Amino acid sequence: MTQTVSFPVEGMSCASCATRLEKVLNRLDDVQATVNFATGRAQVSLPEGRAGVDTVLEAVGKAGFGVAPETVDLALTGLTCAACASRVEKLLNAQPSVQASVNLATERAHVSFVQGVTDPATLIAAVEKGGYGATVYQPEADTARTDRRAAEWRAELRGFLFALALSLPFLVQMVAMMLGLHWLEMPNIVQLVLGAVVLFWCGRGLHVAAWHAVRSGSATMDVLVVAGAGTAWLFSTVVTLLGLDQPVYFEPGALVVTFVLLGRVLESRARARASAGMESLLRLQPRTAHVERNGTEVDEPVDHIAVGDVFVVRPGESVPVDGVVLSGASELDEAMLTGESVPVAKKEGARLYAGTLNQTGMLRVKATQVGAQTMLAGIVRMVQQAQGSKAQVQRLADRVSAVFVPVVLLLAVLTFGVGWFWTGDIGRAVLSAVAVLVVACPCSLGLATPTAIMVGTALGAKAGILFRNADALEQARRLTVLVTDKTGTLTLGKPGVVAVQAAAGQTEAELLALAGALERNSEHPLARAVVAHVRDSGVVVPALEGFKATPGLGVSGQVQGQQVALGSPAFLAELGCGGDDALVSHWQEQGRTVIGVSRGAQLVGYLALADQIRPEAPAAVAAFKQRGLRVVMLTGDNERAARAVAAQVGIEDVLAGVLPGQKAEAVGRLKGQGQCVGMVGDGLNDAPALAAADVSFAIGAGADVALETADIVLMRSNLLAVEDAISLSHATVRKIWQNLIFAFGYNILGLPLAASGHLAPVVAGAAMAMSSVSVVSNSLLLNRWKPHRQG
């Protein structure tokens, strides 16, 4: 059997490229290919199956071309345990060109595939063939999905309460037997009927799931529960109907099903709480907006807003899409972006972001980004990708879960055989085998990592910390070296006046007045810093005449008929004005830029400008060192300026004079020393170094490139957010290991006890039901973590 696939090819620059690729593909066994340069596609006929497609795609890559994969998220239904998730993952990965990862906690599959080789419809069909449900995940449908899950939870609760009501007589009977009240024992036929209703009606969902699993050649937790409870009921039914002289065990089957249903109810509620952080992000964007249409204001769905539309945001309302303020002034709560609760002032020309809350004034805004292009949508996408990805530590649990159920089934058979042979008591052997089947729980293993990841990434998003994937969240705690850029990271990235010194016989007010007059009309960054400082000082600036600029040196003009000038000390010296060389040298040694002001041939004074240190930088560096990290400054500035900044923040290791292209090499050298290296930058010219680091942090993520480059995006322009990210990594991984230790420990202790007959099936069922709930609940305790800014 052959199949024909057509897929896009990247990197072809001319017709000869297409010819060369065609020859490469046709050399493969049983492959016939044609490559069309005009359409940029390859059409290939090859044997059916994934192996042939993978061989073709690999050959395309080796030939120097690319096949860009597409991604889709599938919302899954019918997953009941880790074995189910593993089964769906295998079904998807069996499809040609597919790389899939299934997350049990979020009930979603993240799938990468080549369009033309397969498509979402084929992927959904593969999942449904395995007995599960799948649809293409739509973020905007999350509200409906939440409502559906709430309805399903209520149905599960009703089913549990009905099963509990029917199982209460068994509980009463068990307590009565323990107290010697044998007259309360129900007739066997009554137990048979009650047990059958609980097992086959209340537990019908378990049977359906087990049947789908067995039919598709897999084994899940449902198979274990149905096999255990069904074996106890079937054995007792045979004894009852044939009148054999054996005790009956209807109560274990009924109570096990009841406990399993209780566990499902509690687990569903706990998982809903674990995903609540993500849903709160999705609810930030309003449904409607006040849009200006033909001179009138109308309310329209947010989906109808296009780039360029003008809308109004009133006090107390959320911003519907990203935009720029056309008129009005207000303060906005941007905590959903940055994690900071302090309102941010907005006026004409300021940027607004979807989901932020307008607090005081009315704003008239022009839409600049809508739909999936808004900052909020980017945050939601990043958090969803992180929650859907797998941490390295989860691979251990996945490997165990893959063989868990078959091993338990084999252990149950051995328990029954050995127990019957050793004791000669078939009833006791049946009970031990049932206990083995019931106590085993792969769910706790499957939920241990993803639930902690879900809570951790949602907490990070609330604090303005966005993890690109689970690996970033896991790896941040392993850092031994933290490399940080200077400009825009340790500093604010803009110059400011840090010192003013008037000459003898002159006043500071005179110095600032002349500096303001000379720099008032300049757009140079240093000039803007001087003008801002003069404005803040409240000095009256005189009029300037005859303005003249000398490129690279300074400016000059006339104030009240006197010649005045501003510029470097060398510029003033050229004009015949002497200066204070000692002061100039002292300030320059501190990494400051010095400019002087003269009137005629007389020095009026000096201003020192420097990139201002972030207020929190010294505390952040101290926190890094306390955590045991070696902090290294990496900058393109000269050694003297770099050392001056480093001394102010407490950094000893400085690599100065490094060009942007060389920063990645510097990070690589540190990694070559066996260090786990983190890189903190502003996401702009630091992109190569960020990509080279083991874990990269983009601070002050107003830049879109930061969202695309860094492993961890810090929406707050605050260096302490790096410490928060590392702290959250430690807290999350600690929860993961606690969960895994609990899950492994539960099964390691429970299975031997059950196999040896020291664990009753009813107790085993209760323990199994509670194990998953305990893991999810432990993950929820991560909510106690607080970012550094909140103490």
N, C-alpha and C positions, 0 to 999 in steps of 0.2 A: 504494500500500500504506500502510495506517495501523497504528499501534501504540497500545496503551493502557497508560499507566503510572500508578501510584498511589504517592504519596510523602508523608511527614509535613511539616507546615508549622508553624513556630514563630512566636510573636508575636501570634497571634489571641486577643483578649481578650473578644470577644462575637460574636454571630451576624452583626452588621453588618460585622465585619471579613471574615468568610467571604464575605459577599455582595459586598463591594467587590473582594476578590481574584478572585472568580469572574468579575466583569465585566471586570477587567483582562485575565485570561487569555483570555476569549472574544473580546476585540478582536483577538487575534493571528490571522494568516492560517491557515486550515485547522486551527484548534484548537477543540475542544469540551471544556469543563471544568466540573466540579462540585466544590464545596468544602464539606466537612462539618465544621462547627464542633465537633460532639460528639466525633467521632473525631480531629479535628485533622489531617485528610488531604485531599489534592486528588487527584482522578482526572481524567486528561487523555487525550483521544484526539487524536493528531497524526500527521503523516507520519513514516514510519520514517527512522532515521538520527540521528546525534548532533546535527546542527545544530539540528533542531527542539527537542530536549530542552534543549539549552543555551539556546536562546531563551526557553523557558518558565521555566527556573530563573532566568535573568537578570531576567525580568519579575517574578517573585515577589520578588526582592531589591529591585528598584526600587519595588515597591508598599509596601515597609517591613516585609516579613516575611522569614523565613529558612527555609532548608532545611539542616538539620544533616547534614553528610556523615558517613559511617562509614568506618572504615579497616580494612584487612586486609593482612597480610603473606603473600605467596605464596613458598613454597620452590620454586625452579626447577631443572630438570635439562635437560641437553643443550646448555647454553651453552658454546661453545668459544672465542669471541672477542668483541671489542667490538661487531662488527657484529651478532652474535646478540643481545646485550643490547639494542642499539638497535632491532632488529627486534621483540623481545618488547615493548619499551616502546611502540612504535608500534601494535602489535596491541591492547594494553590501552587506550591513549589514544584509540583509534578507537571504543571503546565509549561509549555515552551516559553523561554525568555523571562520567566517570572522569578522574582525574589520577593518573598512575602514574610511578614512578621505579624503574628497574631498576639494581641494583648487581651488576656482574660478579664482583667479588671475593668478596662474600658469597653470591652466587647467590640473591638474594632480590629480590622486587618489593614496594615499599610502595605500596599503592593506596588512594586516597580515592574514594568513590563514594556515590551516594544510594540508600539502600535502597528498593526498590520500582521504581526505574528499572533497576537491574541488581543482581546478587548474585554472591557468590563462585563459585558453580557456573558462571555464564555467563562470568566472567572466566577460570576454569580452562579452559573449553571453547575460548575464543578463543586461549589460549596453545597448547593442544594442536593446534588446527587449523593453527597455524603450524609444527608439527613438533617442538615442545618439550614438556616435562613440567612440571606444576605441581600443588602441593597446598597447602592452607592451612597456613601455618607454625605449628607448635606448639612453644613453647620447651621443654616437658617432653620432647619427642621428640628433643632435640639429641644425647643419648647414642646413641640408635639411629641418628641421622643420621651421627654420627661413626663408628660401627661400619660403616655402609654405605659411607661414603667410604673407610674403611681397606680394606674388601674390594675396592672399585673400584680403589683404588690398586694393590693387589696384582695384580689382573687386568691393569691397564695395564702393570705392571712385567713380568709374564709375557709379555704381547704384545710389548713392546719387546725382551726378551731373545730371543724366537723370531725376530723380524724381524732382529735383529742377527746371529744365527747364520746366517741365510740371506743376509745382506748382506756378511758377511765375505769370501766369494770375490770380490765386486766390489771391495772395498778392496784385497785382495791383488793383483788384476789391475791396478788403477790404479797401485799402487806398482811392480809389475813393468814396466808400460809406461813409467813414468818412468825406470826403470833400464835400459831396452832389452831386457828379457827377454820378448820377444814370444811365446816358446813357452809361457808360462803363460796366454796369453789363452784364455778359455773359448770353445767353439763358440757361434755365435749362438743356436742352438736351446736350449742349456742356459741361456744368459742370459735368453732369452725366458721360459722356464718359471720360473726363480728370480725374475725381476722380476715376473711375473704373480702368483706366490704372495704376495710381499711387498706388492705394490700392492693386490691385490684381496682377499686374505685378512687379512693383518696390518693393512692400512689400510681394512678394510671399514667401520669406524666413521666414517672421514672421508668415504667415499662416501655413507653413509646421511645424514649431516648435510648434505652438499652437496646431495643430492637434495631433502631437505626445504626447504632454503633456496631452491633454484631453483624448486621447485613453488609456494612461497608468494610468489614474486616478489622475493626479496631475494638478496643476494650476501654471503657471509661468507668468512672465512679458509679454511674447508674447501673452498670453491669454487675459491679460488686454488691451493691445494695439489693438489687433484684435477685441475684443469685443467693445471697445470704438469707434474706427474708423469705424468698420463695422456697428455699430448701427446707427451712424450719416449718413452714406452713404445709408443704407437700408431705413431709415425713409425718407430721401430726395428723393430717387428713387420712393417710393410709392406715395409721394406727386406729383412728376413730371408725372409719368405714369397715375395716376388717375385724375390729374388735380385738386387736392384739394386746398382749399384756406388756404394754410399754407406756411410759408417761408421755404426755403430749406437750408441745412447745408452741402453742399459738401466740402466746403473749410476746415472745421476742420479735416475731415478724411484724406484728401490729405496732408495737412500741418503737421498733427501729424505724419504721416508715414515718411514724409521728414525729420522732426526734429529727429525722432528716428534713421533714417539712418545716419544723421549727427552725432548724439551722438555715434553711433556704430563706425564710422570712427575715431572720435577723441579719443574715449575710447581705441580702438585697438592700436592707435599710442602711447597713454600715457602708456598703459600696456606694450608695447614693450620696452619703455624707462625704465620702472620699472624693467624689467627683464634683461636689458642690462648688469648690473653688473655681473650676473651669466654667461651670454654668453661670456663676456670678459675673465672670468676664463677658460672657455672651449676652447677658442682660443689660450691659451698660449702655449699648446703643439704643436710642429711642426708636419707636416704630414709625412715627410721623414727624414731619418738619413743616415749618411755616415758610413756604416758598413764594417768591414774588413772580407772578405771571401777569403780563400785560398791565403792569401798574397796580395790580391788586395782590393782596396776600391771601394765599390759599393753603390749606393743609393737605399735604400729599404724603404717600408712603415714602420712606427713605429710599427704597429701591428705585424710585422714579427720578431721584435727583441726578443730574448730569454735571460733569465738570463745566464750570462757568456759570452755573445757576447761582442766583442770589437768594439767601434765606435769612430769617431773623431768629435769634436765640434770646428768649426772654429770661429774666431772673428766675432761678430755680429749675431751669430746664437743662437737659443734657445736649451737647453738640451732636448733631446727627451724622455729619461727615467732616473730613478734614477741610480746612479752608483758611482764608486770610481775611482779617477784619477790614471792612471798607469804612465803617463809621461806628462811633460809640466807644465807650470805655467801661471796663468791668474787671472783676477779679474772678478767676476760675480755679476750681479745685481739680488739680491734675494728679491726685493720688493714684488713680488707676494706671497712670503711665509711669510715675516716678516713685510711688510709695511715700511721697512727702505730703503731709497734710496742710502745709502752709499755702494759702491761696497765692496765685500768680497774677500780677496785674497785666491786663491786655488793653491795647489801644489800637488805633489805626495802623495797619501794616503788620500786626502781630499774627503769628500762626496759631490756629486752633486745631484740636484733635478730637476725633469722634469719641464720644463716651465721657469726655470731661464735663464737669458740672459748672454752669454759669451761676454766680452767686448774687451779684449786685445789680449791674446795669444791663441795658438792652444793647445787643450787638447786631450789626448788619454785616453779613459774611458772604464772601464769594467762595464757592466750592472749588477745591483744587484736587482732591483725591476722593474717590467714591468707591463703594463696594469693597471688593477684595484688596483695593490699593490703599485703604486707610491704614493709619498706624495701629489702630485697635485690631483690625483684621490681621495685620502682620503679627501682632503679639499673640492673638488667639491661635494662629497657624503654628507659631513657634512652640507654644505650650502644648498644643495637641500632638505635634511631631515628637516632642520630648516624652510625653506620656505614652505615646504609641511605640517608642523605641525600647530596645532591651539593653540593660546594663550587662557588663561582662559577667558579673556574679550570678546573673540569672541563668546563664548557660549550664551551670552545674545542676540547678533545679530542673531545667528542661531535659537534660540527659537522664536524670533519675525518673522523671515523670514518664518518659517515653517507654521505660521497661517496667514501671511500677505495677500496673494492673496485671499484666501477664504473670509476673513473679508472685503476686498475691494469690492469684487463682491457683497457681501450682502449689503454693504453700498451703492453701486451704485443702486441696486434694490430699497432700501428704499428711496434713494434720488429721484428716478423717481416717485415712488408711492406717496410719501408725496408731492413732488413738483406739480405733476399733480392735486392731490386732493386739495392742498392749493390754487394754482393759477388758475387752470382750463386751463392752457396753456401747451398743450402737447409738443409743440416745445421747450419751455423753460425747461421743465422737462427733455426732452431728452438731451439737451445741458448740463445741470447740471450733469446728470448721466454719460455722455461721459467724462466730465471734471474730475469726480471722478476716472473713470477707467484709464484715461490717465495720471493724475498727480502722481498717486501712483508709487513708484519705489523701489522695494526691492533690486535692484542692488547696490545702494549706501551703503546699510547695509551690503551686502555680500562682497563688496570690501574694506570696511573701514579698517578692520584689516589686511587681507593678503597682500594688496599692501604696507602698511607701514612695515610689517614684511619682505617682499621681498627686499625693498630698504634698510632697516636697516641691515639685514644679509649680503647683498652684500657689503655695506659700511664697515661693520666689517671685512669681508674677505679681502678687499683691505688694511685695516689697520693692518692685521695680527691677527684679533680677530675672532675666530670661535665659533658661538653659536650652541650648539647641537640641540636645539629645540626652539620653540617660547616661551615656559614657561621660559626658562633660560633668554631669552632676556627681558621678562616681569618682572621676579622676581628680577633681579639684582638691580632694583631701590628701592626695598623694604628693602634692607639690613640695619640693625641697628648695627651689630657687624661684624667686619672683622678680622678673625683669620689668622695669617700668620706664616708659617714655617720660621726658621732662615736660616739654611744652604741651599744654592742654591736659596733662595728666597730673603731674605733681604741682603744676602751676595752672592759673586760670586761662592761659593762652592768649592774654592780651596785656599790653604794657599799661603801667600806671605810674603816677608820680609818687615816689616813695620817700623823697627827701627834698627840702628846699633850704637853701643857704644864701641869705642876702650878704652882699659885701659890706665892708666897714662903711658906715655913714649912710647906708641905704636901708630901706625897710622892706619887709617881706611883701607888703601890700603893693609897693611900687614895682617890685620884681614881677609879681604875678600879673599886675595890670599890663605891663609892657609885653610879657610873654603871651597873654591872652590876645592882645591886639595883633601881634605878629602871626600868631597861629590860627586866628579865627577862621580864615577862609581856606585853610589847607585840609586836604583829605588824607594826609599821611597818618598812619596809626599812632605815631608818637605825638603828632600835632593834636589829634583827637583826644589823646590822654591828657595833654596839657590843658586843652580847652575845658575838658570835663572837670579837672581839678580846680581851675580858675573859677568856673561856674559854681562849684560846690563851696568855694571859699567866700563867695558873695562879693568879690571885688568888682568895682565898676571899671569896665574896659574902655579906654579912650579910642578915638577914631584914628585910623592909620592912613597915611597917604604915601604914594610912590612905592607901592609894594614891589619888591623884586626878589625872585628866588634864584639861588645858586645851587644847581642840582648836586646832591650828595654832600653839601656843606652846611647851608643854612638859608635864612631869609633876612631881608632888611627893608627899611622904610623910614618914614618920618612921622613923629608924634609931636604935635605942638611945635613944629618947626625944628625939632632936634632929630638928628640921625640916630636911629636905633637898629639893633641887629640881634638875631638869635641863631645859634648854631653850635657846632662842635667847638671845643677849646682851640683847635687848630684854625678854624674859620675866624674866630675872634682875634687870634694872634695875627692873622693876615691883615686884619683891619686896624692893627696897631693897638689893640687892647690887651694889656697884660692880665695875668690871672693867678689863681691860687693853685700852683702845681701840686702841692702836697695833698690838698683836698681832692682834686681831680684824680690823682693817682690812687688815693685811698678808696674812693667810690668805685673806680674801675676795677680794682682788685676784688671788690665784692660782686663783680659781674654786672654792675649797673651801667646804663648808658647816660653820659653826662652831657648836658647842653647848657650853654651860658647865654646871658643877656647883657648887652652893652648899650650905653648911651653916649654917643660921641666916642671918645677914646677911653671912657671910664667903665669899669666893670660894675654891673648892677647886682649880679649874683648868679648862682647855679641852681639847676634843677636836676635831680637824679631820677631816672626812670628805669623800671625793671618789670619783667613779667612777674606778677604777684603770686606768691605761694598760696595754694589752696589752704584755707583755714584749718581743715581737718587733716592735712597731709602729715604733719609730725605725729599726731595720735595714731593715724593709720599705719605708718611705718613702724612705730613702737609696737602696735598690735601684731604686725607681721613677724617681727623679731621675737616677740613673746611666744608666738606659735612655733618658733624654731626655723623660720624661713630665712634664707639668705637673700637680702634685697639688693638688686643691682640696678643702677640708673644707666639707661642707654639713650644717648642723645647725639644729635649732629652739631650741637653747640661746641664752642671752644672749651678747652680744659678749665680755664679760669672761671668762666661763667658757670659751667656745670658743677665745679667743686663748690662754688658759692651757694648754689641752690641745694646741693646735696648736704652741705653742712647745716643748713637751716632746717631740713626735715629729718636729719639723723641717718643719712645713708653714707656708708664708707666706700662701697665698691662703685666706681664710676667708669663707664666706657664712653669717652667723649670723642667728638669729631667723626662720628660714624654716619656715613651717608645712608639715606633710606634703603637703597638697594643692598647695603652691607649689614643692615640690622638682622636680616634673616640668617646670615652667616654667623653673626655673633651668637644668636640664639642656638644655632646648630652646634657651635663649639661647646657651649655649656651643656647641651644634651649629650655631646660626645664624652663628657666627663662622668657620665652615668647619673646625671641629675634629672629629676622630673621638673621641667621648666614651665612656668606660667609667664605669660606676657600681657602687660596692661598697656593699652594705647587708646588713642582717640578714634580709631577706626578709619582714619583717612590715609595719611602717608605711612601708617604703620602696618598696612595690610599684609605685606610679605612676612614681616616678623610675627604677626598674629597667626598667620597660617603655619609658620614653622614651629611654633611652640606646642608643647603637649596639651596645654589648656590655655586658651586665649580669652582675655577680658577686654571688651570695648566699653570704655567709660564715657558717659555723656552721649548716649546713643541717638542724638538727633540726626546723625548721618545714616542714610539708608545703607551705605556700604558696610556699616557696623553690623547690621542685621544679616548681611550676607557672608561676612568674613569670620566673625568671632564665634567661639564656642559658647561664651557667656556674655550676654549683652546687659549692661548696667544702665538702666534708663535714668538713674540719678547721677548727676554730675558731682559725685561725692566718692572720694577714694575709699571711705569706710565701707562702701557697698561691696568692694572686693573682699574685705574681711567677712562681711555678711554672707557672701556666696560660698566662701570656704567653710564658714561655720555651718551653713545649711547643708553642705556636702557631707561634713562629718556627722551631723545629726541624722541625715537621711540614710547614709550607709550603715550607721549604727542600728537604726531600726530594721534595715534589711537583714543584717546578720542576726539580730534578735529574732526576727520572724523565721529565718531559715533554721536557726538552732532549735526554736520551738517546734517547727514542722518536722524536722528530722528526728528530734528527740521524742516527739509524740509517737511517731511510727516505730522508732527503734524500741521504745518501751512497750507500746501497745501490742505489737504483733507477737512477740514472745509470750506475753501474758495471756493473750487470747489463744495461742497455739497450745499452751500448756494447760488450758482449762481453768486458769485463775481469773478470767475476765468474762463475766456473763454477757451474752449478746445485747441485752438491754443497756447495760452500762457502756458497752462498746459503742452502741449506736448513739448514745448521748454524747460520749466523748468525741466521736467522729463529727457529729453535727456542730459541736462547739469549737472544734479546732480551727476551722476556717474563720468563724466569727472572731475568735481570739486574735488571729493574725491580722485581720482587717482592723479590729479595734486597737491593737497595738500600733498599727500604722497611723491611726487617727490621733494618737497621743503626740505625734510629731507637731500637731497644731500648737503645742505649748512653746515651740521655738519662736523667738522674737528677734527681729533684726537689731543691729547694734544701736541704731538711732533711738530705739525704744527701750534700750537697756536690756 
